[in-house]
C-alpha cells in the first residue's frame, strides 16, 4: 500500500488529483494593480543598511526597524479589477521587522 502511494506522488512531484494552474499575468506599470504592488513593496524596503564598520568577533546586536504607513484615500484604494473595486489597504498604521547584526572575522578581504 505504501509503495502504491509513493508511486502516485513521485512521477511528477504532485498528487494526481491536484489541479495545477501555471498562468502568469504580466501587468503594465500604468495599471492600478501595479501601482498598489509597487506601493506595498516600497513600504517593506526599510533602510536597514548603513556604513560598514568593524565588529568584535562573536558580537551580536539586535533591534527593530519601524516604518509609518500613511493612510490612502478612497480614490487611491480603487485598484481591484483594473481600478473598479475599492480594496482595503489601510490595515495597519505601522510596519516593523526585527534586525540583527553579528561580528565575524575582523578584516574580510
Backbone as numpy.savetxt, mean C-alpha at the origin, in Angstrom:
# Nx Ny Nz CAx CAy CAz Cx Cy Cz
-6.58 -41.32 -0.65 -7.40 -40.13 -0.65 -6.53 -38.86 -0.65
-5.44 -38.89 0.16 -4.54 -37.73 0.21 -3.86 -37.52 -1.13
-3.53 -38.59 -1.81 -2.88 -38.48 -3.11 -3.81 -37.86 -4.14
-5.08 -38.20 -4.12 -6.05 -37.63 -5.05 -6.21 -36.13 -4.79
-6.28 -35.73 -3.54 -6.39 -34.30 -3.21 -5.14 -33.55 -3.64
-3.98 -34.14 -3.46 -2.74 -33.51 -3.87 -2.67 -33.36 -5.38
-3.09 -34.35 -6.12 -3.06 -34.28 -7.59 -4.07 -33.27 -8.13
-5.13 -33.00 -7.39 -6.11 -32.01 -7.84 -5.58 -30.59 -7.73
-4.61 -30.37 -6.86 -4.09 -29.03 -6.64 -2.77 -28.79 -7.37
-1.91 -29.78 -7.46 -0.55 -29.61 -7.96 -0.43 -29.20 -9.43
-1.24 -29.70 -10.37 -0.96 -29.41 -11.78 -0.86 -27.93 -12.12
-1.72 -27.09 -11.61 -1.65 -25.68 -11.97 -1.57 -24.77 -10.75
-1.37 -25.28 -9.56 -1.20 -24.46 -8.38 -2.49 -23.92 -7.79
-3.64 -24.34 -8.27 -4.92 -23.88 -7.74 -5.92 -25.02 -7.79
-6.97 -24.91 -7.04 -7.97 -25.96 -7.05 -8.76 -25.91 -8.35
-9.32 -27.02 -8.73 -9.99 -27.10 -10.03 -11.33 -26.38 -10.04
-11.93 -26.15 -8.88 -13.24 -25.49 -8.84 -13.12 -23.97 -8.70
-11.91 -23.46 -8.69 -11.70 -22.03 -8.46 -11.69 -21.27 -9.78
-12.49 -20.22 -9.86 -12.47 -19.35 -11.03 -11.40 -18.29 -10.85
-10.56 -18.14 -11.84 -9.49 -17.15 -11.79 -9.75 -16.10 -12.85
-9.76 -14.84 -12.41 -9.99 -13.73 -13.34 -8.67 -13.03 -13.53
-8.14 -13.10 -14.74 -6.87 -12.44 -15.06 -7.14 -11.24 -15.95
-7.88 -10.28 -15.43 -8.23 -9.10 -16.20 -7.67 -7.87 -15.50
-6.92 -7.06 -16.24 -6.33 -5.85 -15.70 -6.85 -4.66 -16.48
-7.33 -3.67 -15.77 -7.82 -2.45 -16.42 -6.79 -1.35 -16.21
-6.30 -0.76 -17.27 -5.34 0.33 -17.20 -6.11 1.64 -17.24
-5.87 2.50 -16.26 -6.56 3.77 -16.15 -5.69 4.90 -16.68
-6.29 5.78 -17.46 -5.58 6.97 -17.91 -5.46 7.93 -16.73
-4.45 8.77 -16.74 -4.18 9.64 -15.60 -5.25 10.71 -15.39
-6.10 10.97 -16.39 -7.14 12.00 -16.23 -8.46 11.43 -15.70
-8.54 10.13 -15.41 -9.76 9.55 -14.85 -9.84 9.82 -13.35
-11.04 9.99 -12.81 -11.19 10.24 -11.36 -10.63 9.11 -10.50
-10.74 7.87 -10.96 -10.22 6.75 -10.19 -8.70 6.83 -10.07
-8.02 7.25 -11.14 -6.56 7.40 -11.10 -6.17 8.52 -10.16
-6.94 9.62 -10.16 -6.65 10.72 -9.23 -6.75 10.23 -7.79
-7.78 9.45 -7.48 -7.97 8.95 -6.12 -6.84 8.00 -5.72
-6.42 7.13 -6.63 -5.32 6.22 -6.31 -4.02 6.99 -6.07
-3.75 8.01 -6.86 -2.56 8.84 -6.66 -2.64 9.60 -5.34
-3.81 10.08 -4.98 -4.00 10.81 -3.72 -3.72 9.90 -2.52
-4.31 8.72 -2.51 -4.14 7.80 -1.39 -2.69 7.31 -1.32
-2.06 7.08 -2.47 -0.67 6.66 -2.48 0.23 7.75 -1.92
-0.03 9.00 -2.27 0.81 10.09 -1.77 0.68 10.26 -0.26
-0.45 9.88 0.31 -0.61 9.96 1.76 0.33 8.98 2.45
0.52 7.80 1.87 1.33 6.77 2.52 2.82 6.94 2.30
3.24 7.89 1.48 4.67 8.13 1.25 5.18 9.18 2.24
5.42 8.76 3.46 5.93 9.67 4.47 7.42 9.90 4.25
7.93 11.01 4.70 9.34 11.34 4.49 10.19 10.74 5.61
10.33 9.46 5.63 11.10 8.79 6.67 12.58 8.71 6.39
13.03 9.15 5.22 14.45 9.09 4.90 15.13 10.38 5.32
16.28 10.25 5.92 17.04 11.42 6.33 18.49 11.24 5.90
19.33 12.15 6.29 20.74 12.09 5.95 21.37 10.89 6.65
22.16 10.08 5.93 22.79 8.91 6.57 23.79 9.34 7.63
23.85 8.61 8.71 24.82 8.88 9.76 25.28 7.56 10.37
26.42 7.60 11.02 26.98 6.39 11.64 26.20 6.07 12.91
26.03 4.80 13.15 25.36 4.33 14.35 26.25 3.28 15.00
26.13 3.15 16.28 26.89 2.13 16.99 26.38 0.75 16.61
27.30 -0.20 16.56 26.94 -1.56 16.19 25.91 -2.12 17.17
24.80 -2.58 16.67 23.75 -3.17 17.49 22.77 -2.17 18.08
22.94 -0.89 17.79 22.00 0.10 18.33 20.67 0.04 17.59
19.60 0.34 18.29 18.25 0.30 17.72 17.51 1.56 18.14
16.88 2.21 17.18 16.03 3.37 17.46 14.63 3.07 16.92
13.63 3.49 17.64 12.26 3.26 17.22 11.46 4.54 17.26
10.38 4.57 16.52 9.53 5.74 16.51 8.26 5.50 15.72
7.48 6.54 15.59 6.23 6.47 14.84 6.18 7.68 13.91
5.80 7.46 12.66 5.61 8.54 11.71 4.11 8.79 11.58
3.69 10.03 11.71 2.28 10.40 11.61 2.09 11.43 10.51
0.93 11.38 9.87 0.61 12.33 8.81 -0.86 12.71 8.95
-1.16 13.99 8.79 -2.54 14.47 8.83 -3.12 14.36 7.43
-4.34 13.85 7.32 -5.02 13.67 6.03 -6.15 14.69 5.94
-6.07 15.63 5.00 -7.15 16.62 4.90 -8.45 15.99 4.41
-9.57 16.55 4.85 -10.89 16.07 4.44 -11.17 16.49 3.00
-11.74 15.59 2.22 -12.09 15.89 0.84 -13.52 16.40 0.75
-13.75 17.29 -0.18 -15.10 17.82 -0.38 -15.95 16.79 -1.13
-17.22 17.05 -1.23 -18.12 16.14 -1.94 -17.74 16.03 -3.42
-17.34 17.13 -4.03 -16.94 17.09 -5.44 -15.68 16.27 -5.65
-14.74 16.32 -4.70 -13.51 15.56 -4.81 -13.73 14.07 -4.60
-14.81 13.72 -3.90 -15.10 12.31 -3.65 -15.95 11.67 -4.74
-16.31 12.38 -5.78 -17.07 11.83 -6.91 -16.10 11.12 -7.83
-15.70 9.87 -7.49 -14.69 9.18 -8.27 -15.15 7.83 -8.80
-16.09 7.19 -8.15 -16.52 5.86 -8.57 -17.25 5.86 -9.90
-17.06 4.82 -10.68 -17.71 4.65 -11.99 -17.44 5.86 -12.89
-16.16 6.25 -12.97 -15.72 7.34 -13.83 -16.34 8.69 -13.42
-16.44 8.93 -12.12 -16.89 10.22 -11.62 -18.37 10.34 -11.33
-19.10 9.24 -11.33 -20.55 9.28 -11.10 -20.90 9.03 -9.63
-20.21 8.08 -8.99 -20.55 7.67 -7.63 -19.63 8.34 -6.61
-20.22 8.82 -5.51 -19.44 9.43 -4.44 -18.91 8.35 -3.51
-17.59 8.34 -3.31 -16.94 7.37 -2.43 -16.61 8.02 -1.10
-16.58 7.22 -0.03 -16.28 7.72 1.30 -14.78 7.59 1.56
-14.03 8.63 1.24 -12.58 8.61 1.44 -12.16 9.32 2.72
-13.10 9.87 3.47 -12.80 10.57 4.71 -12.94 9.64 5.91
-12.22 8.54 5.88 -12.34 7.54 6.94 -11.54 7.91 8.19
-10.28 8.30 8.03 -9.42 8.58 9.18 -8.72 9.91 9.00
-8.65 10.72 10.04 -7.99 12.02 9.90 -6.46 11.94 9.97
-5.91 10.82 10.47 -4.45 10.68 10.53 -4.04 9.32 9.98
-2.78 9.24 9.55 -2.19 7.99 9.08 -0.87 7.83 9.82
-0.61 6.65 10.34 0.63 6.43 11.06 1.23 5.08 10.75
2.55 4.99 10.94 3.23 3.71 10.78 4.45 3.71 11.67
4.85 2.54 12.15 6.05 2.46 12.99 7.32 2.59 12.15
8.38 3.08 12.76 9.67 3.21 12.09 10.76 2.73 13.04
11.77 2.07 12.48 12.89 1.64 13.31 14.18 1.74 12.51
15.25 2.03 13.21 16.59 2.11 12.64 17.51 1.25 13.47
18.44 0.55 12.81 19.37 -0.29 13.55 20.77 -0.05 13.01
21.76 -0.23 13.88 23.15 -0.03 13.51 23.82 -1.34 13.12
24.51 -1.33 11.99 25.26 -2.48 11.52 26.75 -2.13 11.56
27.52 -2.75 10.73 28.95 -2.49 10.68 29.22 -1.00 10.43
30.18 -0.42 11.09 30.42 1.02 11.08 30.56 1.67 9.74
31.55 1.31 8.90 31.81 2.00 7.64 31.56 1.06 6.49
30.37 1.10 5.96 30.06 0.27 4.80 30.65 0.90 3.55
31.25 0.10 2.66 31.84 0.68 1.44 30.81 1.16 0.47
